[in-house]
């Protein structure tokens, strides 16, 4: 389940028996399971805020599309006397950005020498490094090769595109 306000998936922590916000930078391993292909299911190991490492089963649409299609909650602006967020406008911004090939996640392909649009289900492993640096292992969407790249934690945050 995606929480647009927190820009994170809500995954269950068995220690606290509660849903915790888990960002892509908190993922440690993503493995597509054999079996169902409609929708494909991934086993996601993640670093939980409780300090432990847990696993969850997440469908590919929940990983790839929920961050793009789930609008933030509408809130009522007391000063303006109206709702302050138009969910349709955000969806239109996402679609326009995707048409311009401005995906929320972009990963470098050394083989093709370019940066390519990518989806969370392509990530295979995320290992913490020094400060906010992460070693991200992923499958390239273009050439299908497994690549690894050092990335800043902020590069793995899903944020709505700027208004065009």
Secondary structure, 3 states (H helix, E strand, C coil): CEECCCCEEEEEECCCCEEEEECHHHEEEEEEEEEEECCEEEEEEEECCCCCEEEEEEEHHHHHCHHHHCCCCCCEECCCCEECCCHHHHHHHHHHHHHCCCCCCEEEECCCCEEEECCHHHEEEEEECCCCEEEEEEECCCCCCEEEEEEEHHHHCCCCCCCC
